[in-house]
Protein backbone atom coordinates (compact mmCIF):
# COMPACT_ATOMS: atom_id res chain seq x y z
CA UNK A 1 0.00 0.00 0.00
CA UNK A 2 2.69 2.51 1.01
CA UNK A 3 4.74 1.98 -2.18
CA UNK A 4 1.60 2.41 -4.29
CA UNK A 5 0.79 5.67 -2.49
CA UNK A 6 4.29 7.02 -3.04
CA UNK A 7 4.08 6.17 -6.76
CA UNK A 8 0.77 8.03 -7.04
CA UNK A 9 2.21 11.10 -5.25
CA UNK A 10 4.78 11.37 -8.05
CA UNK A 11 2.02 11.33 -10.65
CA UNK A 12 0.29 14.32 -12.23
CA UNK A 13 -2.85 12.32 -13.02
CA UNK A 14 -5.65 14.24 -11.29
CA UNK A 15 -7.98 11.24 -11.26
CA UNK A 16 -5.41 9.18 -9.36
CA UNK A 17 -4.67 12.06 -6.98
CA UNK A 18 -8.35 12.70 -6.29
CA UNK A 19 -8.78 9.00 -5.51
CA UNK A 20 -5.78 9.26 -3.19
CA UNK A 21 -7.30 12.32 -1.51
CA UNK A 22 -10.41 10.29 -0.70
CA UNK A 23 -8.28 7.58 0.87
CA UNK A 24 -6.36 10.20 2.84
CA UNK A 25 -9.63 11.77 4.01
CA UNK A 26 -10.52 8.46 5.64
CA UNK A 27 -7.10 8.30 7.35
CA UNK A 28 -6.77 4.58 6.67
CA UNK A 29 -2.97 4.62 6.67
CA UNK A 30 -0.99 3.81 9.79
CA UNK A 31 1.88 6.03 8.64
CA UNK A 32 0.87 9.61 9.42
CA UNK A 33 3.94 11.05 7.70
CA UNK A 34 2.88 9.25 4.53
CA UNK A 35 -0.50 10.97 4.76
CA UNK A 36 1.23 14.35 4.93
CA UNK A 37 3.35 13.51 1.87
CA UNK A 38 0.22 12.48 -0.02
CA UNK A 39 -1.70 15.62 0.93
CA UNK A 40 1.19 17.94 0.06
CA UNK A 41 1.51 16.36 -3.39
CA UNK A 42 -2.22 16.68 -3.94
CA UNK A 43 -1.95 20.36 -3.01
CA UNK A 44 0.89 20.95 -5.49
CA UNK A 45 -0.93 19.34 -8.43
CA UNK A 46 -4.30 20.89 -7.65
CA UNK A 47 -2.73 24.35 -7.35
CA UNK A 48 -1.44 24.00 -10.90
CA UNK A 49 -4.77 22.62 -12.13
CA UNK A 50 -7.00 25.46 -10.88
CA UNK A 51 -7.49 28.19 -13.49
CA UNK A 52 -9.26 31.51 -12.91
CA UNK A 53 -13.05 31.09 -13.02
CA UNK A 54 -13.46 33.91 -15.55
CA UNK A 55 -11.42 31.91 -18.07
CA UNK A 56 -13.63 28.83 -17.72
CA UNK A 57 -16.92 28.34 -19.53
CA UNK A 58 -19.59 25.80 -18.67
CA UNK A 59 -21.13 24.82 -15.33
CA UNK A 60 -19.47 21.38 -15.12
CA UNK A 61 -15.99 22.79 -15.70
CA UNK A 62 -16.54 25.51 -13.10
CA UNK A 63 -17.76 22.97 -10.56
CA UNK A 64 -14.53 21.00 -11.04
CA UNK A 65 -12.64 24.14 -10.02
CA UNK A 66 -14.67 24.44 -6.82
CA UNK A 67 -14.26 20.72 -6.12
CA UNK A 68 -10.50 21.24 -6.41
CA UNK A 69 -10.69 24.23 -4.05
CA UNK A 70 -12.58 22.16 -1.48
CA UNK A 71 -9.99 19.35 -1.80
CA UNK A 72 -7.18 21.88 -1.40
CA UNK A 73 -8.87 23.23 1.72
CA UNK A 74 -8.89 19.74 3.22
CA UNK A 75 -5.26 19.24 2.25
CA UNK A 76 -4.23 22.53 3.86
CA UNK A 77 -6.21 21.64 6.97
CA UNK A 78 -4.52 18.26 7.26
CA UNK A 79 -1.01 19.75 7.15
CA UNK A 80 -1.98 22.54 9.57
CA UNK A 81 -2.20 25.46 7.12
CA UNK A 82 -5.54 26.72 8.48
CA UNK A 83 -5.42 30.20 6.92
CA UNK A 84 -5.13 28.79 3.40
CA UNK A 85 -7.69 26.09 4.21
CA UNK A 86 -10.17 28.82 5.07
CA UNK A 87 -9.29 30.76 1.90
CA UNK A 88 -9.96 27.75 -0.34
CA UNK A 89 -13.18 26.86 1.51
CA UNK A 90 -14.46 30.41 1.03
CA UNK A 91 -13.72 30.25 -2.69
CA UNK A 92 -15.46 26.87 -3.00
CA UNK A 93 -18.46 28.04 -0.95
CA UNK A 94 -18.96 31.14 -3.08
CA UNK A 95 -18.74 29.08 -6.27
CA UNK A 96 -21.07 26.30 -5.10
CA UNK A 97 -23.69 28.79 -3.89
CA UNK A 98 -23.59 30.63 -7.20
CA UNK A 99 -23.73 27.50 -9.38
CA UNK A 100 -25.85 25.11 -7.26
CA UNK A 101 -27.67 27.22 -4.68
CA UNK A 102 -27.07 28.19 -1.06
CA UNK A 103 -28.65 25.03 0.36
CA UNK A 104 -27.16 22.54 -2.09
CA UNK A 105 -25.31 19.59 -0.55
CA UNK A 106 -21.88 20.75 -1.70
CA UNK A 107 -22.46 24.32 -0.50
CA UNK A 108 -23.62 23.11 2.92
CA UNK A 109 -20.71 20.66 3.24
CA UNK A 110 -18.08 23.32 2.52
CA UNK A 111 -19.89 25.71 4.89
CA UNK A 112 -19.42 23.09 7.61
CA UNK A 113 -15.71 22.84 6.79
CA UNK A 114 -15.41 26.63 6.85
CA UNK A 115 -17.02 26.85 10.29
CA UNK A 116 -14.59 24.23 11.59
CA UNK A 117 -11.63 26.18 10.17
CA UNK A 118 -12.72 29.58 11.52
CA UNK A 119 -11.71 30.87 14.94
CA UNK A 120 -14.61 32.18 17.02
CA UNK A 121 -15.95 31.98 20.55
CA UNK A 122 -17.45 28.71 21.78
CA UNK A 123 -20.88 30.32 22.04
CA UNK A 124 -20.68 31.70 18.50
CA UNK A 125 -19.54 28.36 17.11
CA UNK A 126 -22.45 26.53 18.77
CA UNK A 127 -24.82 29.08 17.20
CA UNK A 128 -23.26 28.54 13.78
CA UNK A 129 -23.67 24.77 14.08
CA UNK A 130 -27.29 25.08 15.21
CA UNK A 131 -28.12 27.32 12.24
CA UNK A 132 -26.33 25.04 9.79
CA UNK A 133 -28.05 21.95 11.21
CA UNK A 134 -31.49 23.51 10.59
CA UNK A 135 -30.51 24.26 7.00
CA UNK A 136 -29.14 20.73 6.45
CA UNK A 137 -32.21 19.03 7.92
CA UNK A 138 -34.52 21.20 5.84
CA UNK A 139 -32.66 20.83 2.54
CA UNK A 140 -31.02 17.40 2.80
CA UNK A 141 -32.96 15.45 5.43
CA UNK A 142 -31.93 14.01 8.80
CA UNK A 143 -30.08 10.99 7.39
CA UNK A 144 -27.86 12.79 4.90
CA UNK A 145 -24.09 12.46 5.48
CA UNK A 146 -23.58 16.25 5.71
CA UNK A 147 -26.42 16.53 8.23
CA UNK A 148 -24.84 13.79 10.34
CA UNK A 149 -21.42 15.46 10.16
CA UNK A 150 -23.02 18.71 11.30
CA UNK A 151 -24.75 16.92 14.19
CA UNK A 152 -21.39 15.49 15.23
CA UNK A 153 -19.80 18.93 15.03
CA UNK A 154 -22.54 20.42 17.20
CA UNK A 155 -22.03 17.64 19.75
CA UNK A 156 -18.29 18.37 19.90
CA UNK A 157 -18.88 22.09 20.40
CA UNK A 158 -21.43 21.42 23.16
CA UNK A 159 -18.96 19.08 24.82
CA UNK A 160 -16.24 21.75 24.62
CA UNK A 161 -18.70 24.12 26.31
CA UNK A 162 -19.35 21.51 29.05
CA UNK A 163 -23.00 21.19 28.08
CA UNK A 164 -22.71 17.44 28.51
CA UNK A 165 -26.38 16.45 28.73
CA UNK A 166 -27.27 18.14 25.44
CA UNK A 167 -24.04 16.86 23.87
CA UNK A 168 -25.09 13.32 24.85
CA UNK A 169 -28.50 13.75 23.20
CA UNK A 170 -26.94 15.15 20.02
CA UNK A 171 -24.34 12.37 19.81
CA UNK A 172 -27.04 9.72 20.35
CA UNK A 173 -29.05 11.17 17.46
CA UNK A 174 -25.93 11.26 15.33
CA UNK A 175 -25.00 7.68 16.23
CA UNK A 176 -28.47 6.37 15.41
CA UNK A 177 -28.30 7.97 11.96
CA UNK A 178 -24.76 6.76 11.30
CA UNK A 179 -25.59 3.20 12.30
CA UNK A 180 -28.47 3.23 9.84
CA UNK A 181 -26.76 5.02 6.95
CA UNK A 182 -23.06 4.19 7.31
CA UNK A 183 -23.01 0.96 9.32
CA UNK A 184 -21.52 0.09 12.69
CA UNK A 185 -17.90 -0.25 11.50
CA UNK A 186 -17.67 3.07 9.66
CA UNK A 187 -15.02 5.52 10.93
CA UNK A 188 -17.63 8.22 11.67
CA UNK A 189 -19.83 5.77 13.58
CA UNK A 190 -16.87 4.69 15.70
CA UNK A 191 -16.05 8.34 16.27
CA UNK A 192 -19.53 8.93 17.69
CA UNK A 193 -19.20 5.88 19.94
CA UNK A 194 -15.93 7.28 21.24
CA UNK A 195 -17.48 10.73 21.74
CA UNK A 196 -20.35 9.25 23.74
CA UNK A 197 -17.79 7.49 25.92
CA UNK A 198 -16.11 10.84 26.59
CA UNK A 199 -19.44 12.47 27.46
CA UNK A 200 -20.38 9.70 29.90
CA UNK A 201 -16.91 10.00 31.42
CA UNK A 202 -17.44 13.73 31.91
CA UNK A 203 -20.83 12.94 33.49
CA UNK A 204 -18.91 10.58 35.83
CA UNK A 205 -20.77 7.52 34.56
CA UNK A 206 -17.51 5.62 34.18
CA UNK A 207 -18.96 2.11 33.90
CA UNK A 208 -21.04 3.11 30.89
CA UNK A 209 -18.09 5.01 29.38
CA UNK A 210 -15.80 1.99 29.68
CA UNK A 211 -18.07 -0.95 28.99
CA UNK A 212 -20.71 0.74 26.84
CA UNK A 213 -18.51 2.77 24.54
CA UNK A 214 -14.70 2.74 24.87
CA UNK A 215 -14.37 -1.05 24.97
CA UNK A 216 -16.73 -1.44 22.03
CA UNK A 217 -14.89 1.27 20.07
CA UNK A 218 -11.47 -0.16 20.83
CA UNK A 219 -12.34 -3.67 19.68
CA UNK A 220 -13.82 -2.37 16.44
CA UNK A 221 -10.88 -0.04 15.68
CA UNK A 222 -8.27 -2.65 16.53
CA UNK A 223 -10.04 -5.16 14.28
CA UNK A 224 -10.32 -2.70 11.39
CA UNK A 225 -7.01 -0.82 11.52
CA UNK A 226 -4.75 -2.60 13.99
CA UNK A 227 -3.41 -1.58 17.38
CA UNK A 228 -0.90 1.01 16.04
CA UNK A 229 -3.39 3.17 14.13
CA UNK A 230 -3.79 6.70 15.62
CA UNK A 231 -7.54 6.19 16.06
CA UNK A 232 -6.94 2.99 18.06
CA UNK A 233 -4.27 4.70 20.17
CA UNK A 234 -6.67 7.55 20.95
CA UNK A 235 -9.19 5.08 22.38
CA UNK A 236 -6.44 3.44 24.47
CA UNK A 237 -5.70 6.88 25.95
CA UNK A 238 -9.40 7.38 26.72
CA UNK A 239 -9.39 4.01 28.48
CA UNK A 240 -6.42 5.19 30.54
CA UNK A 241 -8.13 8.46 31.51
CA UNK A 242 -11.26 6.71 32.80
CA UNK A 243 -9.21 4.17 34.77
CA UNK A 244 -7.27 7.04 36.33
CA UNK A 245 -10.53 8.71 37.37
CA UNK A 246 -11.60 5.40 38.94
CA UNK A 247 -8.30 5.46 40.91
CA UNK A 248 -7.16 2.27 39.15
CA UNK A 249 -3.75 3.83 38.64
CA UNK A 250 -1.90 0.62 37.86
CA UNK A 251 -4.17 -0.14 34.91
CA UNK A 252 -4.18 3.52 33.85
CA UNK A 253 -0.36 3.65 33.83
CA UNK A 254 -0.17 0.53 31.65
CA UNK A 255 -2.61 2.05 29.17
CA UNK A 256 -0.92 5.48 29.14
CA UNK A 257 2.44 3.78 28.51
CA UNK A 258 0.95 1.89 25.59
CA UNK A 259 -0.70 5.02 24.16
CA UNK A 260 2.45 7.12 24.54
CA UNK A 261 4.59 4.50 22.79
CA UNK A 262 2.05 4.45 19.97
CA UNK A 263 1.98 8.23 19.58
CA UNK A 264 5.77 8.51 19.68
CA UNK A 265 5.99 5.87 16.93
CA UNK A 266 3.44 7.67 14.74
CA UNK A 267 4.21 11.32 15.51
CA UNK A 268 7.14 13.40 16.74
CA UNK A 269 7.65 13.84 20.49
CA UNK A 270 6.64 17.50 20.24
CA UNK A 271 3.39 16.72 18.37
CA UNK A 272 0.29 17.90 20.24
CA UNK A 273 -1.13 14.37 20.54
CA UNK A 274 2.11 12.97 21.97
CA UNK A 275 2.54 15.88 24.37
CA UNK A 276 -1.09 15.69 25.49
CA UNK A 277 -0.73 11.98 26.25
CA UNK A 278 2.53 12.57 28.14
CA UNK A 279 0.87 15.33 30.19
CA UNK A 280 -2.04 13.07 31.21
CA UNK A 281 0.36 10.22 31.99
CA UNK A 282 2.39 12.56 34.21
CA UNK A 283 -0.73 13.65 36.14
CA UNK A 284 -1.67 9.99 36.66
CA UNK A 285 1.80 9.17 38.04
CA UNK A 286 1.69 12.18 40.37
CA UNK A 287 -1.66 11.06 41.75
CA UNK A 288 -0.54 7.47 42.28
CA UNK A 289 2.81 8.37 43.84
CA UNK A 290 4.42 5.57 41.85
CA UNK A 291 7.18 5.30 39.25
CA UNK A 292 9.36 8.29 40.20
CA UNK A 293 11.88 7.39 37.50
CA UNK A 294 9.19 7.39 34.78
CA UNK A 295 7.82 10.66 36.16
CA UNK A 296 11.28 12.24 35.81
CA UNK A 297 11.43 11.09 32.18
CA UNK A 298 8.05 12.65 31.41
CA UNK A 299 9.11 15.90 33.09
CA UNK A 300 12.17 16.16 30.83
CA UNK A 301 12.23 18.91 28.13
CA UNK A 302 11.32 16.46 25.34
CA UNK A 303 7.88 15.95 26.87
CA UNK A 304 7.08 19.50 27.97
HELIX and SHEET records of a PDB file:
HELIX    1   1 UNK A    2  UNK A    9  1                                   8    
HELIX    2   2 UNK A   14  UNK A   25  1                                  12    
HELIX    3   3 UNK A   32  UNK A   49  1                                  18    
HELIX    4   4 UNK A   53  UNK A   55  5                                   3    
HELIX    5   5 UNK A   59  UNK A   78  1                                  20    
HELIX    6   6 UNK A   82  UNK A  100  1                                  19    
HELIX    7   7 UNK A  105  UNK A  117  1                                  13    
HELIX    8   8 UNK A  122  UNK A  140  1                                  19    
HELIX    9   9 UNK A  145  UNK A  160  1                                  16    
HELIX   10  10 UNK A  164  UNK A  181  1                                  18    
HELIX   11  11 UNK A  187  UNK A  202  1                                  16    
HELIX   12  12 UNK A  206  UNK A  207  1                                   2    
HELIX   13  13 UNK A  208  UNK A  214  3                                   7    
HELIX   14  14 UNK A  215  UNK A  225  1                                  11    
HELIX   15  15 UNK A  230  UNK A  245  1                                  16    
HELIX   16  16 UNK A  249  UNK A  266  1                                  18    
HELIX   17  17 UNK A  272  UNK A  288  1                                  17    
HELIX   18  18 UNK A  292  UNK A  299  1                                   8    
HELIX   19  19 UNK A  301  UNK A  303  5                                   3    
END                                                                             
